[in-house]
Amino acid sequence: MRAINIKQVAAKVSLGQSTIYRMIAKGEFPKPFSLGGNRTAWLEEDIDDWLADKAGKPRPARSDAPDRSNITPLTVAS
């Protein structure tokens, strides 16, 4: 798992930083997470998944991904 900064994200997806932030505001791009202080980052896997989705190609299963097949989704009582 690798955290990448905005410059690395912009280079990877061939978009400008302001375009990325505009897309985040519209809900069209993965949101970054805080590393502490004023530092934010994205998981490279999240960006790879977004790119694969845009290209219409499924992402292969990650060998290092945890097995979540036994997890039951939470149900919210109304």
N, C-alpha and C positions, 0 to 999 in steps of 0.2 A: 504494500500500500504506500502510495507516494502522494504527498501534498505539493501542489504547484501554485505559484502566485499568478497574478493577473497578467503579467508580461508573458509568462509561459503559456497560459491559457490562450491569450490573444494570438500568439505565434502558432499554437497547435490548431486552432480553428480558423485561422486566417481572417479574423475580424478585429476591428479596432476596439480598444478598451471601452470607449464611450458607447459603442454599439452593444457590447456585451452587457454593460450595466443597464442600458435601456431595455434590452431583452429580458434581463432579470426582473426589472420593474413590471414588465408585462406578463411575467410568468412563463416566458419562452426559453429560459436558459437556467441551468442549475444554479442554486444560490451558494455562495461561499460560506464557510464557517470561520469562526474566530480562532486564531492561534494565540490570542492574548494581546493586550495593548491595542494598537491600531493595525495589527497584522491579520489579514484574512487569507484563506487559501481554499482550493477545491481539491477533492480527491481526483487523481488522474483517471481512475476508473469511471467516475461519474461523467467526466468529459468524454472519455472514449465511448461510453454508452450513448451519450447525447449525439455524438458524431455518427455512430452506427445507426441510430434511429433516423437521423436526417438522411442518411444514405439508403435507408430502407433495408439494411442488412442486420440480421440477428447477431447478437454478441455470443460468442462461444462461452460455455460454462467455465467459470474460473476455478481452477484446481484449488486455490487458496480460499475460496469463498466458504463460509460456514454453511453447514447443512441446516436449512430452515424448514424442512419438510414436516417436522414434528411440532411446529409452532402453531398454536391455535390463535386466530385473530381475536383481538379484544372486541367485545360487544358492549356498546354504550346503552345503558338502560334509559328508557324515555319516560 
